[in-house]
Amino acid sequence: MNDLVRQHTALSDSDLEWLHLLVSEWQLLSDLSFADLVLWVPTLDGTRYVSVAQMRPNTGPTSYQDDMVGHLVPRGRRPMLDSALDEGRIVREGDPEWREEVPVRVESIPVRREGRVLGVIARNTNLLTVRTPSRLELTYLQSASDLAQMIAAGSFPFPGQQVDMDASPRAGDGLIRLDADGVVQYASPNALSAYHRLGLAADLVGHHLGRATAELAPARGPVDEALVKLASGWAPREFEVEGEDGVIQLRAIPLKPKGTHIGSLVLLRDVTELRRRERELITKDATIREIHHRVKNNLQTVAALLRLQSRRMDSEQGREALNEAVRRVGSIAIVHETLSQNLDERVEFDEIADRVLAMVAEIAPGAVTTRRTGRFGILDAEVATPLSMVLTEVLQNALEHAFVPGDQGSVEVGAVRGGSRTEPRLLFTVQDNGRGLPDGFDPHRAGNLGLQIVRTLVEGELGGKFDMVPGTERGTQVILDIPVRAEKH
C-alpha cells in the first residue's frame, strides 16, 4: 500500500498512516457486512482511482476471485465512487451488478480524516446466497452500518488504537451488542458460551454487561469499578477477565454513528486454554532455568574440590593438571550460568567468551595481554557448551606454550559470522605473537590432551574444522570454522 499511495496519489504520510490504521481494523467491517472491501484512492491528477487494499470476509462468500490491489479505473466508470468522494456520503443507490453470473450489491463509503475525504471503500456483497437473515446476522449488519457511518464521519478507526488482528477477538469469536447504558441487547452463541465458562448461569440479554462481568471476576476492590466501566463499552479498550474456571479476552468498540453514543460492540474470545498453555510454558521455562542454575552450582562445587585437591598435591605436574581441569569445568559452568538467566536455550556467546578470556588470563605471564575482536553472536546451548571448552583449551595452550616468563605479547580472539543464509557459519581465530610452532608440528596428530579435546569437540561434536598455522607475522594462529544456526533479528 505504501508504494501505491506514494506513486499514484498526493496523500501525506499522516494520511497514509490513517489508511494503515483503517486497514488494520476493517476485517471487522468486512465480517459484519458479509462483504468484500476494496479501498480506492484518487490519483494525483484526479482522473483515476487506484485500489490500494482489499479485504475478503470470513463470514460469507467473496465477490472478487481476483486480487484487485493495484488496479486503476478512470473517474466516471464507477459513478458511486465519484458520488461518495465528491459528496462525502455513503452511496447505496443502484441495481446489483452481475459478475460471472453472480449478483453483487455495491456500496461506497467515504474515508474521512480531519474533514477531508481521502478515498472510498467499495463494499461488495455477494447476493447469491441471500436468505432471510437471523437475529445474529441482523445484529452484524446493523453494527456494520454504524461502523460505516463512523468511517464516513472520520470517527473510526480510533486514533492511537493500533489493533493486532492476529491477537484481537474477531466477530466470529463472540459478539455482544450494548445499548447506550451498557445493557446487553444481543449476545451471540459463542459470547454466551464464553461467559458461561466464566460462571454465568443465566442469559446475558437485559443485564448490564459491566456489572455482570465484575461479579464473575474475583473481587479486586477498586479495580472492580474500572472493570465495570471497561465492560460497559464507554471507551475503545482491550482487556481480559479471569474467573475461577476461565479467561476471556474482550475488546470494546463505542458506536457513535452520528456523533452521539448509541451503544457499543464488545468482541470477545475464550482464551482459557491459550493462557493455560502459556502458564505451562512459563513454568517449564522456570524449571529449565532452575536446572541450569543447579548444574552451574554443582560444577562450581566440583571446581572448588579440584582446586582444594590441587593445593594438597606435592607434584607440580599433578597440581597443574588439576588446575587445568578447574578451568575446563569453569568454562562449562559459565555457559550454564548464562542459560539460567535466559528464556530460551540460546545464549549471547560474546559475554561467555569475555568471561573465559578473563578466567584463562589468570595464568598468563604478567606482560601478556588478551582481547577479543568481532562478534560471536547468539548460539544454541548445544554449540555454546563445547565451544566454551574449545576456547578455554586454545587460550590455555597459547598462554602456556607461546610465551615464557618475562615475554611481552598478546593473544587476540577474533570472531566473524559468515556463510550463506541457508548454511550460516562461525569463523573464529586465536592469534598470538609468541614463539610460534615447533618444526614439524602437526596439530592433527599432536598428543597434547588439550589439543585432543579441541579436535574431538570441533570435528566430532560441532561438525567443524580446526587448524593451527604460523601467524601472519609471528606467533601462531588457531583457526576454527563451525556451522551454526542463523541469528534471529
C-alpha positions in Angstrom: 0.0 0.0 0.0 2.8 2.4 0.8 4.3 2.1 -2.7 0.9 2.5 -4.5 -0.1 5.6 -2.4 3.2 7.3 -2.9 3.4 6.5 -6.6 -0.1 7.5 -7.6 -1.6 9.9 -5.0 -1.0 13.2 -3.3 -1.7 11.8 0.2 0.7 12.8 3.0 2.5 10.5 5.4 -0.1 11.2 8.1 -2.9 10.4 5.7 -1.2 7.2 4.8 -0.8 6.3 8.5 -4.6 6.8 8.8 -5.2 4.4 6.0 -3.0 1.8 7.6 -5.0 2.3 10.8 -8.2 1.7 8.9 -6.8 -1.4 7.1 -5.8 -2.8 10.5 -9.4 -2.6 11.6 -11.5 -3.2 8.5 -11.6 -7.0 8.8 -14.3 -6.3 11.4 -16.3 -4.3 8.9 -15.9 -6.9 6.3 -17.1 -9.7 8.6 -20.0 -7.8 9.9 -21.1 -6.8 6.4 -20.6 -10.3 4.9 -18.9 -8.3 2.1 -15.6 -7.7 0.3 -13.9 -4.3 0.8 -11.7 -2.5 -1.7 -10.1 0.8 -0.8 -9.9 3.2 -3.8 -7.9 6.4 -3.6 -8.0 9.2 -6.3 -4.8 9.6 -8.2 -2.6 12.7 -8.2 -4.2 14.2 -11.3 -7.8 13.3 -10.1 -8.6 11.5 -13.3 -8.4 7.9 -12.0 -8.7 5.8 -8.8 -6.2 3.2 -7.7 -7.1 0.3 -5.4 -4.5 0.2 -2.6 -6.0 -2.5 -0.3 -8.6 -5.3 -0.3 -10.3 -7.5 2.3 -12.4 -10.6 2.0 -15.0 -11.6 4.6 -14.6 -14.7 6.9 -18.4 -14.8 7.3 -19.6 -15.1 3.7 -18.7 -15.8 0.0 -16.3 -13.4 -1.8 -17.4 -11.2 -4.6 -13.9 -11.0 -6.1 -12.0 -14.1 -7.1 -9.1 -12.0 -8.3 -6.8 -9.6 -6.4 -7.9 -6.1 -7.0 -4.9 -4.3 -5.4 -3.1 -2.1 -7.9 -5.9 -1.8 -10.4 -6.6 1.6 -11.9 -10.0 2.8 -13.1 -10.8 6.1 -14.8 -13.1 8.5 -13.0 -16.7 8.2 -14.4 -16.6 4.5 -14.9 -17.9 3.8 -11.4 -20.3 6.6 -10.6 -20.9 5.5 -7.0 -17.2 6.1 -6.2 -17.5 9.6 -7.7 -20.6 10.4 -5.7 -19.1 9.2 -2.4 -15.8 11.1 -3.0 -17.4 14.3 -4.1 -20.4 14.4 -1.7 -18.7 12.8 1.3 -21.7 10.5 1.9 -22.4 6.7 1.8 -23.9 5.8 -1.5 -26.1 2.8 -1.8 -28.2 3.6 -4.9 -28.2 1.4 -8.0 -29.1 -2.1 -9.0 -26.9 -5.1 -8.2 -24.0 -5.7 -10.6 -23.6 -9.1 -12.3 -20.1 -10.6 -12.1 -19.7 -14.1 -13.7 -23.4 -14.8 -13.2 -23.3 -13.7 -9.6 -25.4 -10.7 -8.4 -23.3 -8.2 -6.3 -24.6 -5.3 -4.3 -22.2 -2.4 -4.4 -22.0 0.4 -1.8 -19.4 3.2 -1.5 -18.2 4.5 1.9 -16.1 7.7 2.0 -13.0 7.6 4.2 -12.7 10.8 6.1 -9.9 12.2 8.1 -10.0 15.7 9.7 -12.7 16.9 7.4 -11.1 15.6 4.2 -12.2 12.6 2.2 -9.0 10.6 1.5 -10.6 7.8 -0.5 -13.6 5.5 -0.9 -14.3 1.9 0.4 -16.3 -0.1 -2.1 -18.3 -2.7 -0.2 -19.3 -5.6 -2.4 -21.8 -8.1 -1.2 -22.3 -11.5 -2.9 -26.1 -11.9 -3.1 -26.1 -15.4 -4.5 -26.8 -17.0 -1.0 -29.1 -14.3 0.3 -31.9 -15.6 2.6 -33.9 -14.3 5.5 -31.4 -13.1 8.0 -31.2 -14.4 11.5 -31.0 -12.3 14.7 -27.2 -12.7 14.6 -27.0 -11.6 11.0 -29.3 -8.6 11.6 -27.1 -7.5 14.5 -24.0 -7.9 12.4 -25.5 -5.8 9.6 -26.7 -3.1 11.9 -23.3 -2.9 13.6 -21.6 -2.8 10.2 -23.9 0.1 9.2 -22.9 2.0 12.4 -19.2 1.5 11.7 -19.6 2.6 8.1 -21.2 5.8 9.2 -18.3 6.4 11.7 -15.8 5.9 8.9 -17.6 8.4 6.7 -17.7 10.8 9.6 -14.0 10.3 10.4 -14.6 8.9 13.9 -13.4 5.4 13.1 -10.8 3.9 13.4 -9.8 5.3 16.8 -6.5 7.3 16.7 -3.7 5.7 18.7 -5.6 2.3 18.9 -3.5 0.2 16.5 -5.0 -3.3 16.6 -3.2 -6.6 16.2 -5.7 -8.6 14.3 -4.0 -11.9 15.0 -4.3 -11.4 18.7 -7.6 -9.4 19.0 -11.0 -11.1 19.1 -13.0 -11.2 15.9 -16.7 -11.1 15.2 -17.0 -14.8 14.8 -15.3 -15.5 18.2 -18.1 -13.8 20.1 -20.1 -10.6 19.8 -22.2 -8.6 22.2 -24.2 -5.5 21.3 -24.9 -3.0 24.1 -27.2 0.0 24.3 -26.1 3.4 25.4 -26.4 2.4 29.1 -24.3 -0.7 28.7 -27.2 -3.1 28.8 -26.9 -6.2 26.6 -29.2 -6.1 23.6 -27.8 -9.2 21.9 -25.2 -11.8 22.6 -24.0 -14.3 20.0 -23.9 -18.1 21.0 -20.1 -18.0 21.2 -20.2 -15.0 23.5 -22.7 -16.8 25.8 -20.6 -19.9 25.9 -17.5 -17.8 26.9 -19.5 -16.2 29.7 -20.9 -19.5 30.9 -17.3 -20.7 31.2 -16.7 -17.7 33.5 -19.5 -18.9 35.7 -22.6 -17.1 34.3 -25.7 -19.2 35.0 -28.3 -17.0 33.2 -28.8 -15.3 29.8 -26.9 -12.0 29.2 -29.6 -10.1 27.4 -31.2 -7.4 29.5 -28.3 -7.4 32.0 -25.7 -4.6 32.5 -22.5 -6.2 31.0 -20.1 -4.2 33.2 -21.7 -5.3 36.4 -22.3 -8.8 35.3 -18.6 -9.1 34.3 -17.4 -7.7 37.5 -19.5 -10.1 39.5 -17.9 -13.1 37.7 -14.3 -11.9 38.2 -12.6 -12.3 41.6 -13.0 -9.3 43.8 -10.2 -6.8 43.5 -11.5 -3.8 45.4 -11.3 -0.5 43.4 -10.4 -2.4 40.2 -14.0 -3.6 40.0 -15.2 -0.1 39.2 -12.7 0.1 36.4 -13.8 -3.3 35.1 -17.5 -2.2 35.2 -16.6 0.9 33.1 -14.5 -1.1 30.6 -17.0 -3.8 30.0 -19.7 -1.2 29.6 -18.0 -0.1 26.3 -17.6 3.6 27.0 -14.0 3.6 25.6 -12.1 1.7 22.9 -10.1 -0.8 25.0 -8.9 -4.4 25.1 -8.8 -6.2 28.4 -9.0 -9.7 29.9 -11.3 -11.0 32.6 -10.3 -14.1 34.6 -12.9 -16.1 36.5 -12.5 -19.3 38.5 -12.8 -21.6 35.5 -11.9 -19.5 32.5 -10.3 -16.4 30.9 -12.0 -14.3 28.3 -10.4 -11.5 26.2 -12.7 -8.6 25.4 -12.5 -5.6 23.0 -14.9 -2.7 23.4 -15.8 -0.5 20.5 -18.0 2.5 21.2 -20.6 3.2 18.5 -21.2 6.9 17.6 -22.5 6.8 14.0 -23.9 10.4 14.2 -21.6 11.8 16.8 -23.8 10.6 19.7 -23.0 7.5 21.7 -25.8 4.9 20.9 -24.2 1.8 22.3 -21.1 -0.4 21.9 -19.9 -3.5 20.3 -18.0 -5.9 22.5 -16.0 -8.6 20.8 -14.7 -11.5 23.0 -12.8 -14.7 22.8 -12.4 -17.6 25.2 -8.6 -17.7 25.8 -8.7 -20.1 28.7 -6.7 -22.9 27.0 -4.3 -20.4 25.5 -3.5 -18.8 28.9 -3.2 -22.3 30.5 -0.6 -23.3 27.9 1.3 -20.0 28.4 1.4 -20.7 32.1 2.7 -24.2 31.5 5.4 -22.8 29.2 6.4 -20.2 31.8 6.6 -22.9 34.5 8.6 -25.1 32.1 11.0 -22.3 31.3 11.4 -21.5 35.0 12.2 -25.2 35.7 14.8 -25.3 32.9 16.5 -22.2 34.2 16.5 -23.6 37.7 18.1 -26.8 36.4 20.8 -24.8 34.6 21.4 -22.8 37.9 21.8 -26.0 39.9 24.1 -27.5 37.3 26.2 -24.4 37.5 26.3 -24.6 41.3 27.3 -28.3 41.1 30.1 -27.5 38.6 31.4 -24.7 40.8 31.4 -27.2 43.7 33.4 -29.7 41.6 35.8 -26.9 40.6 36.3 -25.9 44.2 37.0 -29.5 45.3 39.6 -29.9 42.5 41.2 -26.6 43.5 41.3 -27.7 47.1 42.9 -31.0 46.0 45.5 -29.3 43.8 46.7 -27.3 46.9 47.4 -30.6 48.7 49.4 -32.0 45.8 53.2 -32.3 46.2 53.7 -32.9 42.5 53.9 -29.7 40.4 52.7 -31.6 37.3 49.7 -33.0 39.2 48.8 -29.6 40.6 48.9 -28.1 37.1 46.7 -30.9 35.7 44.1 -30.3 38.4 44.2 -26.5 37.7 43.6 -27.2 34.0 40.6 -29.3 35.0 39.3 -26.5 37.2 39.4 -24.1 34.2 37.6 -26.7 31.9 34.8 -27.2 34.5 34.6 -23.4 35.0 34.1 -22.7 31.3 31.1 -25.1 31.2 29.7 -23.5 34.4 29.8 -20.1 32.7 27.5 -21.4 29.9 25.0 -22.9 32.4 25.0 -19.7 34.4 24.2 -17.7 31.3 21.5 -20.2 30.3 20.0 -19.9 33.8 19.2 -16.2 33.1 17.7 -16.7 29.6 14.2 -17.6 28.5 15.4 -20.0 25.8 18.2 -22.4 25.1 20.2 -19.7 23.2 22.9 -17.5 24.6 24.9 -14.4 23.7 28.3 -16.0 23.4 30.3 -12.8 23.4 29.7 -12.4 27.2 30.8 -16.0 27.7 33.9 -15.5 25.6 34.9 -12.4 27.6 34.5 -14.3 30.9 36.5 -17.3 29.6 39.2 -14.8 28.5 39.3 -13.3 32.0 39.4 -16.7 33.6 42.2 -18.1 31.5 44.2 -14.8 31.6 44.9 -15.6 35.3 47.6 -18.0 34.1 49.1 -15.5 31.6 52.6 -14.1 32.3 52.3 -10.5 33.6 53.3 -8.8 30.4 50.9 -10.8 28.1 47.5 -9.2 27.3 44.3 -10.7 25.9 41.5 -9.2 24.0 38.5 -10.0 21.7 37.5 -8.5 18.4 34.5 -9.2 16.3 31.3 -10.9 17.4 30.3 -14.5 18.1 26.6 -13.6 18.4 23.8 -15.7 19.6 24.4 -19.5 19.7 22.4 -22.6 20.7 23.3 -24.2 24.0 24.5 -27.4 22.3 27.0 -25.2 20.4 27.9 -22.8 23.2 28.9 -25.5 25.8 31.5 -27.4 23.7 32.7 -24.1 22.1 33.4 -22.6 25.5 35.6 -25.6 26.3 37.3 -25.3 22.9 38.0 -21.6 23.5 39.3 -22.4 27.0 41.7 -25.1 25.7 43.0 -23.0 22.8 43.6 -19.9 25.0 45.2 -22.0 27.7 47.5 -23.7 25.2 48.5 -20.3 23.7 49.3 -18.7 27.1 51.2 -21.7 28.4 53.3 -22.5 25.3 53.7 -19.3 23.3 55.4 -17.3 26.0 58.0 -17.7 28.7 58.1 -15.6 31.9 59.3 -12.1 31.1 57.9 -12.1 27.5 55.8 -9.3 26.3 53.0 -10.2 24.0 49.3 -10.5 23.2 46.6 -13.1 22.4 43.7 -11.9 20.3 40.4 -13.8 19.8 38.6 -12.8 16.6 35.1 -13.9 15.6 33.1 -13.4 12.3 29.7 -14.7 11.4 29.6 -15.7 7.7 28.5 -18.4 5.3 25.1 -18.2 3.5 21.6 -17.8 4.7 20.9 -21.5 4.3 24.3 -22.5 5.8 25.5 -19.9 8.3 28.9 -20.5 9.8 31.1 -19.1 12.6 34.8 -18.5 11.9 36.9 -17.6 14.8 40.6 -17.4 15.3 43.1 -17.2 18.3 46.2 -15.3 17.3 49.3 -14.9 19.5 52.6 -13.2 18.8 54.7 -15.7 20.7 57.4 -18.2 19.8 55.4 -19.9 17.1 55.0 -23.6 16.3 57.9 -26.0 16.6 59.4 -27.6 13.5 57.4 -30.5 12.1 54.4 -29.8 14.4 51.2 -31.4 13.2 48.1 -30.2 15.1 46.0 -33.1 13.8 48.3 -35.7 15.3 49.8 -33.9 18.4 49.2 -36.0 21.6 48.6 -33.0 23.9 45.4 -33.6 25.9 44.2 -30.1 25.3 44.5 -30.4 21.5 42.9 -33.9 21.6 39.9 -32.3 23.4 39.8 -29.5 20.8 39.9 -31.9 17.9 37.2 -34.1 19.3 34.8 -31.3 20.1 35.3 -29.3 16.9 35.3 -32.1 14.4 33.2 -34.6 16.2 30.6 -32.7 18.3 30.4 -29.4 16.4 31.0 -30.7 12.9 33.5 -28.0 12.1 37.1 -27.7 11.0 40.2 -27.0 13.1 43.8 -26.0 12.2 46.9 -24.4 13.6 49.2 -22.4 11.3 52.0 -19.9 11.7 50.8 -16.3 12.4 50.9 -13.7 9.7 54.0 -12.0 11.2 55.0 -14.2 14.1 53.4 -16.5 16.6 50.6 -19.0 16.0 47.1 -18.7 14.6 44.4 -21.2 15.5 41.5 -21.3 13.0 38.1 -22.8 13.7 35.2 -22.9 11.3 31.9 -24.4 12.6 28.3 -24.4 11.3 25.8 -22.5 13.4 22.1 -21.6 13.3 21.2 -18.2 11.8 20.6 -15.4 14.3 17.0 -14.1 14.7 16.8 -10.3 14.4 
